[in-house]
Amino acid sequence: MQKVSDAMRCTIAFVSKPVLQLVPMLDFSRQYAPLRQEILDAITQVCDSQTFILGPRVAAFEMAAAAACSTSFAVGCGSGTDALWLALAAAGIGDSTRGSRAIGEGDTVVTTPFTFFATASSILHAGARVVFADIDPRTFNLSPESVDAVLRTGAEGDVKAILPVHLYGQCADFDGFRALQSGRPELLLVEDAAQAFGASWNGVPAGSLGAAAAFSFYPTKNLAAFGEAGLVTTSDAALAERARSLRSHGMTRRYYHDEVGWNSRLDAIQAAVLEVKLRYLPEGNQQRRERAARYDQLFQGAGLVASASGATVKEGLVLPWTDPRGSHVFHQYVIRAPRRDALREYLAAHKVGSEIYYPVPLHLQAALKDLGYKAGDFPHAEAAAAEVLALPIYPELRDDEQQTVVETIRQFYA
Ligand SMILES: Cc1ncc(COP(=O)(O)O)c(C=O)c1O
């Protein structure tokens, strides 16, 4: 039999139907069913208009998204990865030319090692240097104190921006990051809000907390397209205009190129789907919060939870901690679990979905070895990578399914 390469396996995982699960990690069909007609009507309108790239449908979604994020502008693009690159490049970070620098050169951007790879790769593609700082172990988000330590050493070159990620749907500590800006007027805050559409910090929506923000609408996201799509939000008119130009090969006038950009235009079918789904997002996010609260109750009831706040995984499951200053949208419900990998295998054997976001922190990824980090550099990120387990959560998840998840976990530890 032909050997299946890792790359093939990865492709298979993304395109094939999952094995029939008792509790699937995600079930897109449950969201689609009630919205089906509305979405198909919106797609039909795009087909009838025969305007497939950018155009009025994309502009309409951009306006709706900007309003939802309380920003003046939103710029639709091809993916969350592109949105990150566009946000950084349009903010003047790096040399704006993809991949033209060797790893570790140029302006510096400080970010978290506990995130999806694109957070760091987009910094490199912008032509800037990536510097990591450790996370807050309670929220898994970049810690302002760790970033402060990096800034104080002064050894990391010209730090132009901090790029916190609102991981799992919870905003990073923007009080802390804003405090770091005092006395450093040039220091920009750029949000990786890929997992957090609808989240907020002190009542301010994700997307309007920094100079610019990047969203992903990858199909697994809480606001999900029917393919690849992303968005930059900002209230800075010049930044928005530059992002618009960069997404279309640096063109502001047809076939006159002011700078070297990229093709990252949002297509109208994705915009049409997203515009429909955006209308239902507040309700969906609220249902996610309710599902998360229900898990908390069930785990407490099953006696599986580490006893006191601040408890470690050695004492039992550690449930997600919600910072009271923010409103979490529970893009993921992530616990810390003793014997995490064995638990995951047990869940899989009992047809209960789970996932590890993320098993290897970025400073230990082969592709980033030239950054020069080693194991032990970011202990909180490394502990999180070894302990976290994401459980099924989506608005349509049923009560009985949550009970099955918790009961299966109880059996594992019994
Ligand atoms: C935190 C984070 N940043 C960036 C991205 C990149 O988004 P996309 O997959 O749409 O390129 C993702 C999504 O996978 C993400 O979760």
The ligand as an SDF file (V2000), in Angstrom:
LIG
                    3D

 16 16  0  0  0  0  0  0  0  0999 V2000
   -5.2690   32.9090   16.3170 C   0  0  0  0  0  0  0  0  0  0  0  0
   -5.3300   32.7690   14.8200 C   0  0  0  0  0  0  0  0  0  0  0  0
   -4.6180   33.6210   14.0620 N   0  0  0  0  0  0  0  0  0  0  0  0
   -4.6530   33.5420   12.7190 C   0  0  0  0  0  0  0  0  0  0  0  0
   -5.4180   32.6140   12.0750 C   0  0  0  0  0  0  0  0  0  0  0  0
   -5.3390   32.5200   10.5770 C   0  0  0  0  0  0  0  0  0  0  0  0
   -6.5780   32.5980    9.9620 O   0  0  0  0  0  0  0  0  0  0  0  0
   -6.8340   31.8650    8.5530 P   0  0  0  0  0  0  0  0  0  0  0  0
   -6.8390   30.4020    8.8030 O   0  0  0  0  0  0  0  0  0  0  0  0
   -8.1670   32.3890    8.1440 O   0  0  0  0  0  0  0  0  0  0  0  0
   -5.7510   32.2870    7.6420 O   0  0  0  0  0  0  0  0  0  0  0  0
   -6.1930   31.7280   12.8210 C   0  0  0  0  0  0  0  0  0  0  0  0
   -7.0930   30.7330   12.1880 C   0  0  0  0  0  0  0  0  0  0  0  0
   -6.8040   29.6470   11.8780 O   0  0  0  0  0  0  0  0  0  0  0  0
   -6.1270   31.7890   14.2320 C   0  0  0  0  0  0  0  0  0  0  0  0
   -6.8310   30.9410   14.9840 O   0  0  0  0  0  0  0  0  0  0  0  0
  1  2  1  0
  2  3  1  0
  2 15  2  0
  3  4  2  0
  4  5  1  0
  5  6  1  0
  5 12  2  0
  6  7  1  0
  7  8  1  0
  8  9  2  0
  8 10  1  0
  8 11  1  0
 12 13  1  0
 12 15  1  0
 13 14  2  0
 15 16  1  0
M  END
$$$$
